[in-house]
Structure formats: structure tokens, C-alpha cells
Amino acid sequence: MDFTLISSQSDTQQGEPLGGVLFTLTHFCIFRPIATTHLTCVFPLLVSDMHIICPTLDVLPIFYDCKKSLEH
């Protein structure tokens, strides 16, 4: 997957149409590979609220996968 850096001069404001879209796309790019690795888990995302629903034993591996993906 190719990525392009989008530089922001300021934060998005409430009501801006692209604010939620950019937030969702960012989370999609980060969590899609993790979700394909952890098939017993669900990652529901609604605008700026995200949850991870999974068996208890999967929490720590998901945490480390998230940390690793954010370090790249």
C-alpha cells in the first residue's frame, strides 16, 4: 500500500465534512492489517469513537501490534 503524507496547518473543526473522513481513513490504514491478523476481534469505528471487541487473551497481542504499526 502506498501512503502520501497530508500536512495539516491546523486541526479540523467540528462540522467540517473532511474531518471525520480523514480520521476514519487514518484508523482504517492502521487497523486493517491488525484486523486481518486477529480474526476473532472486531474494530467498530464511528466518527471519532473506536472500540476493540475481542477475547481477553487477544488484548495484549493487539496492543503490541498497534504499537508496532504506529512506530513505522
PyMOL Python script that loads the backbone (N, CA, C, O; Angstrom):
from pymol import cmd

cmd.read_pdbstr("""\
ATOM      1  N   MET A   1       0.835  -1.168   0.000  1.00  0.00           N
ATOM      2  CA  MET A   1       0.000   0.000   0.000  1.00  0.00           C
ATOM      3  C   MET A   1       0.890   1.244   0.000  1.00  0.00           C
ATOM      4  O   MET A   1       1.823   1.326   0.799  1.00  0.00           O
ATOM      5  N   ASP A   2       0.626   2.194  -0.861  1.00  0.00           N
ATOM      6  CA  ASP A   2       1.377   3.444  -0.898  1.00  0.00           C
ATOM      7  C   ASP A   2       0.671   4.485  -0.048  1.00  0.00           C
ATOM      8  O   ASP A   2      -0.558   4.554  -0.018  1.00  0.00           O
ATOM      9  N   PHE A   3       1.469   5.298   0.647  1.00  0.00           N
ATOM     10  CA  PHE A   3       0.908   6.334   1.502  1.00  0.00           C
ATOM     11  C   PHE A   3       1.454   7.685   1.085  1.00  0.00           C
ATOM     12  O   PHE A   3       2.598   7.796   0.643  1.00  0.00           O
ATOM     13  N   THR A   4       0.644   8.692   1.225  1.00  0.00           N
ATOM     14  CA  THR A   4       1.060  10.057   0.975  1.00  0.00           C
ATOM     15  C   THR A   4       0.822  10.853   2.242  1.00  0.00           C
ATOM     16  O   THR A   4      -0.259  10.784   2.828  1.00  0.00           O
ATOM     17  N   LEU A   5       1.813  11.600   2.665  1.00  0.00           N
ATOM     18  CA  LEU A   5       1.697  12.411   3.862  1.00  0.00           C
ATOM     19  C   LEU A   5       0.848  13.630   3.557  1.00  0.00           C
ATOM     20  O   LEU A   5       1.101  14.348   2.589  1.00  0.00           O
ATOM     21  N   ILE A   6      -0.160  13.861   4.387  1.00  0.00           N
ATOM     22  CA  ILE A   6      -1.002  15.046   4.255  1.00  0.00           C
ATOM     23  C   ILE A   6      -0.636  15.972   5.404  1.00  0.00           C
ATOM     24  O   ILE A   6      -0.884  15.656   6.567  1.00  0.00           O
ATOM     25  N   SER A   7      -0.050  17.103   5.079  1.00  0.00           N
ATOM     26  CA  SER A   7       0.371  18.051   6.095  1.00  0.00           C
ATOM     27  C   SER A   7      -0.801  18.950   6.477  1.00  0.00           C
ATOM     28  O   SER A   7      -1.508  19.471   5.615  1.00  0.00           O
ATOM     29  N   SER A   8      -0.992  19.120   7.772  1.00  0.00           N
ATOM     30  CA  SER A   8      -2.088  19.950   8.256  1.00  0.00           C
ATOM     31  C   SER A   8      -1.521  21.173   8.961  1.00  0.00           C
ATOM     32  O   SER A   8      -0.613  21.060   9.784  1.00  0.00           O
ATOM     33  N   GLN A   9      -2.053  22.321   8.640  1.00  0.00           N
ATOM     34  CA  GLN A   9      -1.622  23.560   9.290  1.00  0.00           C
ATOM     35  C   GLN A   9      -2.407  23.819  10.570  1.00  0.00           C
ATOM     36  O   GLN A   9      -1.957  24.568  11.436  1.00  0.00           O
ATOM     37  N   SER A  10      -3.569  23.206  10.689  1.00  0.00           N
ATOM     38  CA  SER A  10      -4.387  23.356  11.905  1.00  0.00           C
ATOM     39  C   SER A  10      -5.290  22.136  12.028  1.00  0.00           C
ATOM     40  O   SER A  10      -5.438  21.362  11.082  1.00  0.00           O
ATOM     41  N   ASP A  11      -5.879  21.976  13.177  1.00  0.00           N
ATOM     42  CA  ASP A  11      -6.796  20.857  13.399  1.00  0.00           C
ATOM     43  C   ASP A  11      -8.091  21.078  12.634  1.00  0.00           C
ATOM     44  O   ASP A  11      -8.442  22.205  12.284  1.00  0.00           O
ATOM     45  N   THR A  12      -8.796  19.978  12.382  1.00  0.00           N
ATOM     46  CA  THR A  12     -10.120  20.125  11.795  1.00  0.00           C
ATOM     47  C   THR A  12     -11.077  20.600  12.880  1.00  0.00           C
ATOM     48  O   THR A  12     -10.871  20.339  14.065  1.00  0.00           O
ATOM     49  N   GLN A  13     -12.087  21.275  12.476  1.00  0.00           N
ATOM     50  CA  GLN A  13     -13.075  21.810  13.419  1.00  0.00           C
ATOM     51  C   GLN A  13     -14.354  20.991  13.332  1.00  0.00           C
ATOM     52  O   GLN A  13     -14.617  20.343  12.319  1.00  0.00           O
ATOM     53  N   GLN A  14     -15.130  21.022  14.375  1.00  0.00           N
ATOM     54  CA  GLN A  14     -16.401  20.306  14.372  1.00  0.00           C
ATOM     55  C   GLN A  14     -17.274  20.840  13.246  1.00  0.00           C
ATOM     56  O   GLN A  14     -17.421  22.049  13.067  1.00  0.00           O
ATOM     57  N   GLY A  15     -17.847  19.913  12.497  1.00  0.00           N
ATOM     58  CA  GLY A  15     -18.714  20.298  11.390  1.00  0.00           C
ATOM     59  C   GLY A  15     -18.022  20.299  10.034  1.00  0.00           C
ATOM     60  O   GLY A  15     -18.691  20.377   9.003  1.00  0.00           O
ATOM     61  N   GLU A  16     -16.699  20.214  10.017  1.00  0.00           N
ATOM     62  CA  GLU A  16     -16.001  20.155   8.741  1.00  0.00           C
ATOM     63  C   GLU A  16     -16.212  18.783   8.115  1.00  0.00           C
ATOM     64  O   GLU A  16     -15.954  17.767   8.760  1.00  0.00           O
ATOM     65  N   PRO A  17     -16.675  18.738   6.875  1.00  0.00           N
ATOM     66  CA  PRO A  17     -17.012  17.459   6.249  1.00  0.00           C
ATOM     67  C   PRO A  17     -15.834  16.490   6.134  1.00  0.00           C
ATOM     68  O   PRO A  17     -16.028  15.282   6.266  1.00  0.00           O
ATOM     69  N   LEU A  18     -14.633  16.984   5.893  1.00  0.00           N
ATOM     70  CA  LEU A  18     -13.497  16.089   5.708  1.00  0.00           C
ATOM     71  C   LEU A  18     -12.853  15.651   7.020  1.00  0.00           C
ATOM     72  O   LEU A  18     -12.047  14.720   7.012  1.00  0.00           O
ATOM     73  N   GLY A  19     -13.173  16.278   8.131  1.00  0.00           N
ATOM     74  CA  GLY A  19     -12.580  15.920   9.411  1.00  0.00           C
ATOM     75  C   GLY A  19     -12.821  14.471   9.771  1.00  0.00           C
ATOM     76  O   GLY A  19     -11.873  13.745  10.071  1.00  0.00           O
ATOM     77  N   GLY A  20     -14.055  14.038   9.748  1.00  0.00           N
ATOM     78  CA  GLY A  20     -14.396  12.660  10.076  1.00  0.00           C
ATOM     79  C   GLY A  20     -13.859  11.667   9.059  1.00  0.00           C
ATOM     80  O   GLY A  20     -13.471  10.553   9.409  1.00  0.00           O
ATOM     81  N   VAL A  21     -13.840  12.082   7.795  1.00  0.00           N
ATOM     82  CA  VAL A  21     -13.337  11.207   6.735  1.00  0.00           C
ATOM     83  C   VAL A  21     -11.844  10.954   6.929  1.00  0.00           C
ATOM     84  O   VAL A  21     -11.395   9.811   6.841  1.00  0.00           O
ATOM     85  N   LEU A  22     -11.073  12.007   7.192  1.00  0.00           N
ATOM     86  CA  LEU A  22      -9.632  11.845   7.384  1.00  0.00           C
ATOM     87  C   LEU A  22      -9.336  11.009   8.627  1.00  0.00           C
ATOM     88  O   LEU A  22      -8.423  10.183   8.619  1.00  0.00           O
ATOM     89  N   PHE A  23     -10.103  11.222   9.692  1.00  0.00           N
ATOM     90  CA  PHE A  23      -9.925  10.436  10.912  1.00  0.00           C
ATOM     91  C   PHE A  23     -10.189   8.962  10.630  1.00  0.00           C
ATOM     92  O   PHE A  23      -9.414   8.097  11.037  1.00  0.00           O
ATOM     93  N   THR A  24     -11.286   8.680   9.932  1.00  0.00           N
ATOM     94  CA  THR A  24     -11.652   7.300   9.630  1.00  0.00           C
ATOM     95  C   THR A  24     -10.628   6.645   8.707  1.00  0.00           C
ATOM     96  O   THR A  24     -10.255   5.493   8.929  1.00  0.00           O
ATOM     97  N   LEU A  25     -10.171   7.346   7.690  1.00  0.00           N
ATOM     98  CA  LEU A  25      -9.162   6.788   6.777  1.00  0.00           C
ATOM     99  C   LEU A  25      -7.859   6.469   7.505  1.00  0.00           C
ATOM    100  O   LEU A  25      -7.227   5.446   7.239  1.00  0.00           O
ATOM    101  N   THR A  26      -7.466   7.333   8.410  1.00  0.00           N
ATOM    102  CA  THR A  26      -6.243   7.097   9.176  1.00  0.00           C
ATOM    103  C   THR A  26      -6.368   5.833  10.004  1.00  0.00           C
ATOM    104  O   THR A  26      -5.464   4.997  10.013  1.00  0.00           O
ATOM    105  N   HIS A  27      -7.488   5.691  10.702  1.00  0.00           N
ATOM    106  CA  HIS A  27      -7.695   4.495  11.516  1.00  0.00           C
ATOM    107  C   HIS A  27      -7.816   3.244  10.654  1.00  0.00           C
ATOM    108  O   HIS A  27      -7.340   2.175  11.036  1.00  0.00           O
ATOM    109  N   PHE A  28      -8.447   3.376   9.499  1.00  0.00           N
ATOM    110  CA  PHE A  28      -8.581   2.235   8.594  1.00  0.00           C
ATOM    111  C   PHE A  28      -7.203   1.729   8.169  1.00  0.00           C
ATOM    112  O   PHE A  28      -6.956   0.523   8.160  1.00  0.00           O
ATOM    113  N   CYS A  29      -6.311   2.649   7.817  1.00  0.00           N
ATOM    114  CA  CYS A  29      -4.965   2.264   7.374  1.00  0.00           C
ATOM    115  C   CYS A  29      -4.176   1.596   8.492  1.00  0.00           C
ATOM    116  O   CYS A  29      -3.387   0.686   8.232  1.00  0.00           O
ATOM    117  N   ILE A  30      -4.376   2.030   9.719  1.00  0.00           N
ATOM    118  CA  ILE A  30      -3.646   1.465  10.851  1.00  0.00           C
ATOM    119  C   ILE A  30      -4.229   0.116  11.267  1.00  0.00           C
ATOM    120  O   ILE A  30      -3.482  -0.832  11.512  1.00  0.00           O
ATOM    121  N   PHE A  31      -5.553   0.021  11.349  1.00  0.00           N
ATOM    122  CA  PHE A  31      -6.174  -1.160  11.941  1.00  0.00           C
ATOM    123  C   PHE A  31      -6.557  -2.258  10.953  1.00  0.00           C
ATOM    124  O   PHE A  31      -6.858  -3.374  11.375  1.00  0.00           O
ATOM    125  N   ARG A  32      -6.556  -1.978   9.670  1.00  0.00           N
ATOM    126  CA  ARG A  32      -6.904  -3.026   8.715  1.00  0.00           C
ATOM    127  C   ARG A  32      -5.938  -4.205   8.781  1.00  0.00           C
ATOM    128  O   ARG A  32      -6.389  -5.348   8.858  1.00  0.00           O
ATOM    129  N   PRO A  33      -4.605  -3.967   8.755  1.00  0.00           N
ATOM    130  CA  PRO A  33      -3.699  -5.113   8.865  1.00  0.00           C
ATOM    131  C   PRO A  33      -3.838  -5.850  10.200  1.00  0.00           C
ATOM    132  O   PRO A  33      -3.696  -7.072  10.251  1.00  0.00           O
ATOM    133  N   ILE A  34      -4.108  -5.125  11.259  1.00  0.00           N
ATOM    134  CA  ILE A  34      -4.284  -5.753  12.577  1.00  0.00           C
ATOM    135  C   ILE A  34      -5.553  -6.587  12.597  1.00  0.00           C
ATOM    136  O   ILE A  34      -5.566  -7.688  13.147  1.00  0.00           O
ATOM    137  N   ALA A  35      -6.616  -6.071  12.002  1.00  0.00           N
ATOM    138  CA  ALA A  35      -7.888  -6.810  11.971  1.00  0.00           C
ATOM    139  C   ALA A  35      -7.768  -8.084  11.138  1.00  0.00           C
ATOM    140  O   ALA A  35      -8.416  -9.082  11.453  1.00  0.00           O
ATOM    141  N   THR A  36      -6.960  -8.069  10.093  1.00  0.00           N
ATOM    142  CA  THR A  36      -6.802  -9.280   9.285  1.00  0.00           C
ATOM    143  C   THR A  36      -5.946 -10.325   9.996  1.00  0.00           C
ATOM    144  O   THR A  36      -6.013 -11.510   9.670  1.00  0.00           O
ATOM    145  N   THR A  37      -5.146  -9.893  10.960  1.00  0.00           N
ATOM    146  CA  THR A  37      -4.336 -10.817  11.756  1.00  0.00           C
ATOM    147  C   THR A  37      -5.140 -11.417  12.909  1.00  0.00           C
ATOM    148  O   THR A  37      -4.963 -12.589  13.241  1.00  0.00           O
ATOM    149  N   HIS A  38      -6.005 -10.641  13.507  1.00  0.00           N
ATOM    150  CA  HIS A  38      -6.795 -11.066  14.667  1.00  0.00           C
ATOM    151  C   HIS A  38      -8.253 -11.265  14.229  1.00  0.00           C
ATOM    152  O   HIS A  38      -9.087 -10.375  14.396  1.00  0.00           O
ATOM    153  N   LEU A  39      -8.539 -12.417  13.681  1.00  0.00           N
ATOM    154  CA  LEU A  39      -9.855 -12.675  13.094  1.00  0.00           C
ATOM    155  C   LEU A  39     -10.965 -12.830  14.126  1.00  0.00           C
ATOM    156  O   LEU A  39     -12.140 -12.759  13.767  1.00  0.00           O
ATOM    157  N   THR A  40     -10.628 -13.039  15.395  1.00  0.00           N
ATOM    158  CA  THR A  40     -11.658 -13.174  16.431  1.00  0.00           C
ATOM    159  C   THR A  40     -12.074 -11.818  17.002  1.00  0.00           C
ATOM    160  O   THR A  40     -12.911 -11.753  17.902  1.00  0.00           O
ATOM    161  N   CYS A  41     -11.494 -10.740  16.482  1.00  0.00           N
ATOM    162  CA  CYS A  41     -11.744  -9.407  17.022  1.00  0.00           C
ATOM    163  C   CYS A  41     -12.527  -8.544  16.037  1.00  0.00           C
ATOM    164  O   CYS A  41     -12.498  -8.760  14.825  1.00  0.00           O
ATOM    165  N   VAL A  42     -13.221  -7.570  16.594  1.00  0.00           N
ATOM    166  CA  VAL A  42     -13.988  -6.605  15.798  1.00  0.00           C
ATOM    167  C   VAL A  42     -13.523  -5.212  16.209  1.00  0.00           C
ATOM    168  O   VAL A  42     -13.306  -4.949  17.391  1.00  0.00           O
ATOM    169  N   PHE A  43     -13.371  -4.326  15.234  1.00  0.00           N
ATOM    170  CA  PHE A  43     -12.887  -2.971  15.475  1.00  0.00           C
ATOM    171  C   PHE A  43     -13.929  -1.947  14.987  1.00  0.00           C
ATOM    172  O   PHE A  43     -13.693  -1.274  13.984  1.00  0.00           O
ATOM    173  N   PRO A  44     -15.063  -1.818  15.668  1.00  0.00           N
ATOM    174  CA  PRO A  44     -16.062  -0.855  15.194  1.00  0.00           C
ATOM    175  C   PRO A  44     -15.571   0.588  15.387  1.00  0.00           C
ATOM    176  O   PRO A  44     -15.012   0.937  16.427  1.00  0.00           O
ATOM    177  N   LEU A  45     -15.794   1.400  14.373  1.00  0.00           N
ATOM    178  CA  LEU A  45     -15.363   2.796  14.395  1.00  0.00           C
ATOM    179  C   LEU A  45     -16.519   3.661  13.907  1.00  0.00           C
ATOM    180  O   LEU A  45     -17.057   3.445  12.821  1.00  0.00           O
ATOM    181  N   LEU A  46     -16.889   4.632  14.717  1.00  0.00           N
ATOM    182  CA  LEU A  46     -17.943   5.574  14.337  1.00  0.00           C
ATOM    183  C   LEU A  46     -17.409   6.975  14.582  1.00  0.00           C
ATOM    184  O   LEU A  46     -17.282   7.405  15.728  1.00  0.00           O
ATOM    185  N   VAL A  47     -17.105   7.667  13.536  1.00  0.00           N
ATOM    186  CA  VAL A  47     -16.523   9.002  13.535  1.00  0.00           C
ATOM    187  C   VAL A  47     -15.265   9.016  14.403  1.00  0.00           C
ATOM    188  O   VAL A  47     -14.218   8.568  13.937  1.00  0.00           O
ATOM    189  N   SER A  48     -15.317   9.505  15.629  1.00  0.00           N
ATOM    190  CA  SER A  48     -14.096   9.596  16.442  1.00  0.00           C
ATOM    191  C   SER A  48     -14.092   8.604  17.605  1.00  0.00           C
ATOM    192  O   SER A  48     -13.246   8.706  18.493  1.00  0.00           O
ATOM    193  N   ASP A  49     -15.008   7.663  17.614  1.00  0.00           N
ATOM    194  CA  ASP A  49     -15.066   6.661  18.679  1.00  0.00           C
ATOM    195  C   ASP A  49     -14.729   5.294  18.110  1.00  0.00           C
ATOM    196  O   ASP A  49     -15.360   4.835  17.157  1.00  0.00           O
ATOM    197  N   MET A  50     -13.730   4.646  18.701  1.00  0.00           N
ATOM    198  CA  MET A  50     -13.345   3.325  18.253  1.00  0.00           C
ATOM    199  C   MET A  50     -13.283   2.384  19.437  1.00  0.00           C
ATOM    200  O   MET A  50     -12.890   2.771  20.537  1.00  0.00           O
ATOM    201  N   HIS A  51     -13.676   1.146  19.200  1.00  0.00           N
ATOM    202  CA  HIS A  51     -13.633   0.117  20.237  1.00  0.00           C
ATOM    203  C   HIS A  51     -12.949  -1.112  19.662  1.00  0.00           C
ATOM    204  O   HIS A  51     -12.949  -1.333  18.451  1.00  0.00           O
ATOM    205  N   ILE A  52     -12.372  -1.898  20.540  1.00  0.00           N
ATOM    206  CA  ILE A  52     -11.821  -3.190  20.155  1.00  0.00           C
ATOM    207  C   ILE A  52     -12.576  -4.238  20.957  1.00  0.00           C
ATOM    208  O   ILE A  52     -12.515  -4.257  22.187  1.00  0.00           O
ATOM    209  N   ILE A  53     -13.282  -5.102  20.255  1.00  0.00           N
ATOM    210  CA  ILE A  53     -14.059  -6.156  20.901  1.00  0.00           C
ATOM    211  C   ILE A  53     -13.371  -7.471  20.569  1.00  0.00           C
ATOM    212  O   ILE A  53     -13.285  -7.871  19.408  1.00  0.00           O
ATOM    213  N   CYS A  54     -12.879  -8.140  21.622  1.00  0.00           N
ATOM    214  CA  CYS A  54     -12.114  -9.353  21.387  1.00  0.00           C
ATOM    215  C   CYS A  54     -12.060 -10.208  22.648  1.00  0.00           C
ATOM    216  O   CYS A  54     -12.393  -9.741  23.737  1.00  0.00           O
ATOM    217  N   PRO A  55     -11.637 -11.466  22.495  1.00  0.00           N
ATOM    218  CA  PRO A  55     -11.400 -12.296  23.673  1.00  0.00           C
ATOM    219  C   PRO A  55     -10.276 -11.687  24.520  1.00  0.00           C
ATOM    220  O   PRO A  55      -9.354 -11.068  23.988  1.00  0.00           O
ATOM    221  N   THR A  56     -10.360 -11.867  25.818  1.00  0.00           N
ATOM    222  CA  THR A  56      -9.402 -11.274  26.748  1.00  0.00           C
ATOM    223  C   THR A  56      -7.952 -11.613  26.399  1.00  0.00           C
ATOM    224  O   THR A  56      -7.074 -10.759  26.521  1.00  0.00           O
ATOM    225  N   LEU A  57      -7.695 -12.825  25.974  1.00  0.00           N
ATOM    226  CA  LEU A  57      -6.316 -13.230  25.676  1.00  0.00           C
ATOM    227  C   LEU A  57      -5.733 -12.527  24.450  1.00  0.00           C
ATOM    228  O   LEU A  57      -4.519 -12.556  24.247  1.00  0.00           O
ATOM    229  N   ASP A  58      -6.571 -11.901  23.637  1.00  0.00           N
ATOM    230  CA  ASP A  58      -6.093 -11.198  22.438  1.00  0.00           C
ATOM    231  C   ASP A  58      -5.732  -9.740  22.701  1.00  0.00           C
ATOM    232  O   ASP A  58      -5.164  -9.080  21.831  1.00  0.00           O
ATOM    233  N   VAL A  59      -6.052  -9.231  23.882  1.00  0.00           N
ATOM    234  CA  VAL A  59      -5.837  -7.804  24.155  1.00  0.00           C
ATOM    235  C   VAL A  59      -4.356  -7.434  24.071  1.00  0.00           C
ATOM    236  O   VAL A  59      -4.002  -6.465  23.400  1.00  0.00           O
ATOM    237  N   LEU A  60      -3.499  -8.183  24.734  1.00  0.00           N
ATOM    238  CA  LEU A  60      -2.077  -7.846  24.745  1.00  0.00           C
ATOM    239  C   LEU A  60      -1.435  -7.966  23.361  1.00  0.00           C
ATOM    240  O   LEU A  60      -0.696  -7.065  22.966  1.00  0.00           O
ATOM    241  N   PRO A  61      -1.689  -9.045  22.607  1.00  0.00           N
ATOM    242  CA  PRO A  61      -1.124  -9.094  21.250  1.00  0.00           C
ATOM    243  C   PRO A  61      -1.613  -7.945  20.353  1.00  0.00           C
ATOM    244  O   PRO A  61      -0.847  -7.426  19.541  1.00  0.00           O
ATOM    245  N   ILE A  62      -2.866  -7.554  20.497  1.00  0.00           N
ATOM    246  CA  ILE A  62      -3.380  -6.431  19.705  1.00  0.00           C
ATOM    247  C   ILE A  62      -2.680  -5.142  20.112  1.00  0.00           C
ATOM    248  O   ILE A  62      -2.320  -4.330  19.259  1.00  0.00           O
ATOM    249  N   PHE A  63      -2.490  -4.955  21.406  1.00  0.00           N
ATOM    250  CA  PHE A  63      -1.793  -3.768  21.888  1.00  0.00           C
ATOM    251  C   PHE A  63      -0.399  -3.669  21.264  1.00  0.00           C
ATOM    252  O   PHE A  63      -0.010  -2.610  20.772  1.00  0.00           O
ATOM    253  N   TYR A  64       0.346  -4.767  21.284  1.00  0.00           N
ATOM    254  CA  TYR A  64       1.697  -4.748  20.716  1.00  0.00           C
ATOM    255  C   TYR A  64       1.676  -4.556  19.200  1.00  0.00           C
ATOM    256  O   TYR A  64       2.558  -3.893  18.655  1.00  0.00           O
ATOM    257  N   ASP A  65       0.697  -5.118  18.518  1.00  0.00           N
ATOM    258  CA  ASP A  65       0.575  -4.901  17.073  1.00  0.00           C
ATOM    259  C   ASP A  65       0.261  -3.437  16.766  1.00  0.00           C
ATOM    260  O   ASP A  65       0.802  -2.869  15.818  1.00  0.00           O
ATOM    261  N   CYS A  66      -0.610  -2.830  17.567  1.00  0.00           N
ATOM    262  CA  CYS A  66      -0.934  -1.404  17.380  1.00  0.00           C
ATOM    263  C   CYS A  66       0.299  -0.544  17.616  1.00  0.00           C
ATOM    264  O   CYS A  66       0.587   0.371  16.844  1.00  0.00           O
ATOM    265  N   LYS A  67       1.018  -0.844  18.680  1.00  0.00           N
ATOM    266  CA  LYS A  67       2.224  -0.095  18.991  1.00  0.00           C
ATOM    267  C   LYS A  67       3.249  -0.219  17.871  1.00  0.00           C
ATOM    268  O   LYS A  67       3.863   0.772  17.474  1.00  0.00           O
ATOM    269  N   LYS A  68       3.432  -1.429  17.363  1.00  0.00           N
ATOM    270  CA  LYS A  68       4.392  -1.667  16.281  1.00  0.00           C
ATOM    271  C   LYS A  68       3.976  -0.913  15.006  1.00  0.00           C
ATOM    272  O   LYS A  68       4.827  -0.342  14.324  1.00  0.00           O
ATOM    273  N   SER A  69       2.692  -0.908  14.685  1.00  0.00           N
ATOM    274  CA  SER A  69       2.245  -0.233  13.458  1.00  0.00           C
ATOM    275  C   SER A  69       2.373   1.278  13.561  1.00  0.00           C
ATOM    276  O   SER A  69       2.557   1.950  12.547  1.00  0.00           O
ATOM    277  N   LEU A  70       2.280   1.823  14.768  1.00  0.00           N
ATOM    278  CA  LEU A  70       2.411   3.271  14.938  1.00  0.00           C
ATOM    279  C   LEU A  70       3.865   3.711  14.962  1.00  0.00           C
ATOM    280  O   LEU A  70       4.154   4.888  14.743  1.00  0.00           O
ATOM    281  N   GLU A  71       4.784   2.795  15.222  1.00  0.00           N
ATOM    282  CA  GLU A  71       6.210   3.143  15.246  1.00  0.00           C
ATOM    283  C   GLU A  71       6.779   3.260  13.844  1.00  0.00           C
ATOM    284  O   GLU A  71       7.841   3.860  13.675  1.00  0.00           O
ATOM    285  N   HIS A  72       6.129   2.722  12.846  1.00  0.00           N
ATOM    286  CA  HIS A  72       6.674   2.751  11.474  1.00  0.00           C
ATOM    287  C   HIS A  72       6.462   4.081  10.846  1.00  0.00           C
ATOM    288  O   HIS A  72       6.853   4.291   9.698  1.00  0.00           O
TER     289      HIS A  72
END
""", "prot")
cmd.dss("prot")
cmd.show_as("cartoon", "prot")
cmd.util.cbc("prot")
cmd.orient("prot")
